[in-house]
């Protein structure tokens, strides 16, 4: 059976912009995830946690990772477990609260992140970096800052 090319039809500019953001996020994330898994056996969710840990000068509370990433707290916990099994992160007990776990990248984790980040950049080159000039990137930065100024409904309930 032949495929039918369907369209969204007429959308208001704001609706089109919203669905464009959803499409871009989903499409680019899937592309990066495929490249990271294929090249490093490292899902995008693992990469995201490593991204937040990479520039930290000391271990980070696991709960802080849950608040910063796009992952739920239980997902962050599973990712930390998986990264730990591969020797990419190490856990320590918080010096201030024995119930709190702190996490840091190991040397191997830093190396793995560097290699994965190069793969991420390569995966995005043709479909993002090469298509957008500095003015486009600056415009996106303005949009993200405006969108981040208002807490989401889930942020307000936490």
N, C-alpha and C positions, 0 to 999 in steps of 0.2 A: 504494500500500500504506500503510495507516495506521501511524502511529508507535506503538510500545508504550512506555508509561511504565515504565522500569525503575528499581529502587531498589537500594541497596547491601545491604539486608537488615539484620539485627541486627548491630551492631558494638559492641565494647567501648568504653567511654567514651574511653579513650586513643586507640584507633584512629579513632573519630569525630572527636576533637579534631585528630589529625594530618591526616586527609583534609580537615577543615575549613580548616586552615591552607593546605594545598596548593590547595584550591579558591579560597580568598580571594586568595591571592597571584597565582594564574594569572588569575582573573577580573578583579581590579582592575588588574593589569599590562596585560592586553589592552585594557581600556577606556581606560587612560591612553595606551597606545601608539597606538591608533586616533585619539584626539583630537589627540595631538602630531603625528602624520603628516598628518592631514587639515588641521590649522590651520597648521602650521609646516614641514611636510616634514622632521620631526625625529623619528626613531625613539626609543623609550624607551632603548635602549642608548646612544645619543648623549647623551640627557638625563642619564643616570646619570653618565657621565664628566664632563659639564659641572657636575653637582651637586657632585662631589668637588673640582672645580677652583674653583668659585665663591668660596668663602671663604678661599682660600689667599692669603697675602700675597706669596708668591714662587713661581716655577715649581716643578712637582712632577715627580719622576722618573717616566717612563712605567711603569717596573716597579712603583712604589708604587701606581699606579692599578690595575694588574693584580692586586695583592694585596688591594686594598680593594673593588673592584667585584665584581659577580656575573658578570663576563665573564672569559673566558680571556685570557691574555696576547696571543695572536694576534688575538682579537676587539678588545681594547683598541687594538692597533696599527692595525687597520683603521679603527676609529672615529676615532682621532686623525688618520689620513690623510684621512678624509672631512670631519672638522671643519676640518682645515687647508685643504682645497680650497675650503671655503666661507668661509674667513677668520675662523672662529670661535675657533681656537686658533693659537698660535704656538709653534714649537719653538726650543729653544736647546740648546747643548752645555753639559753640566755643567761648572762651574768646577773640580770636583774629579776628574772622570773623563771624558776626551774621548770615551770610547765610550758614555757614558750620555746619553740624550736627556731633556731636561726640557720640560715643557709648561705653558702658561698660557693662560687665556682672553684673547682680545683684547677691546677695548671693544665691538666688534660681538658677540662671544661673550657678554659680560655682558648686553648688551641682549637678545639672543636667549634667553638663559637666563631672564631676568626675565619675558619674555612667555610662554615655554613653561611656566614654573612657575605663572603665573596660569591657563593652560589646564589644567594638571594639577589644580590646586585646583578649578577649575570642573567638570572631569570626575569628580572624586571627591565633590563636594558632596552630591549626592542619594543616592549609594550607600555613603558612608562617613561623611563629616563630619556630615551631618544625622541619621544613624542612631545615632551613638555619642556619648554624653555624656562629660563630663570623667572620671567614674569608670571608664567603659569604656576610655578611652584610658589612664588610669593603670594599669588592670589589664593591658592589652596591653603597656605598657612593662615591667611586672614580668615578664611571660612572656618577652619578648624578652631581657631581661637574664639571666634564668635560662638560656635556651637558648644565649646567647652565651658563657656561662661555660665551657662544655665545648667544646674544639676538635673540629671535624668530622674525619672520617677523612681527607679530602683535605688539611685543614690540617696534620694530624700527619705526612703523608707529604712535605710541602714543606719 
